[in-house]
Amino acid sequence: MAVTKLLALLSTALFLSRGHAAPTSAANLTTRDIPRGVIIEHCTVPGVVALTFDDGPFIYTNHILDLLDEYGAKATFFINGENWSRGISDFSTPWPETLRRMDLSGHQIGSHTWSHADLSFADSHTREFQIYELERALFYVLGKAPTYLRPPYASCSDDCLYETERMGLHVVNFDVDPKDYLHNQAGDIGAAMDNFSRALDERRWGDSFLVLSHDSLRHTAEFLVPHMLSEIQQRGYRAVTVGECLGDPAENWYWYA
């Protein structure tokens, strides 16, 4: 119990010290400048596909991690904090272990806010809570928190961009949307698979792709993900994290304890 309380106090102190400051490590000051205050929608490194998964972790996430391992692929998980009634830092749930597996496997973990709030319509206090509460939980579980944010509903107004820039966050959306959330039935997931393949067909080798999908959806995990990984491999692309597709070294993806 004493250890648990100590960890909680430490995570709270890290959360409070985070403030509005930008990263200050040597790595952050000397490497390629990834923009803030704008919405990033495209990769800059050619020949890669950055698969991203929103709304997890959930019961299908580990299956997706198994598939990524099988293909030697990396991906980015934009996670929510208040997952399915209990928070991601609650060790009576499977979520902390799933997050640690993501991290140890070399995948990137990004913020999708604490409870999937629309940041364009939220006030400043709510935006800060949604972002900092998720950071606090991840400091507790992983000892670090993400510098990359995927806004829920792909929605980040000018006020949202101004505030996330002050917080030192990169806001990332996507340029390929298979629409798995609209086609997540056994007889319909093929439409999402076709949408993904069609997006790759429309561009030539040397291009790159930033793809939206959801690890909270069963048929995405069972059918769309293996399809995407197979297509990526067959077409000669590499499946990478968002940070890698932007040329950003891994040490810049997080605030560290």
Buried (B, 14 or more C-beta within 10 A) or exposed (E): EEEEEEBEEBBEEBBEEBEEEBBEEEEBEEBEEBEBBEBBEBBEBEBBBBBBBBBBBBBBBBBBBEBBEEBEBBBBBBBBBBBBEEBBBBEEBBBBEBBEBBBEEEBBBBBBBBBBBBBBEBEEEBBBBBBBBBBBBBBBBBBBBBBBBBBBEBBBBEBBBEBBBBBBBBBBBBBBBBEBBEBBEEEEBBBBBBBBBEBBEEEEEEBBBBBBBBBBBBBBBBBBBBBBBEBBBEEEBBBBBBBBBBEBEEBBBBBEB
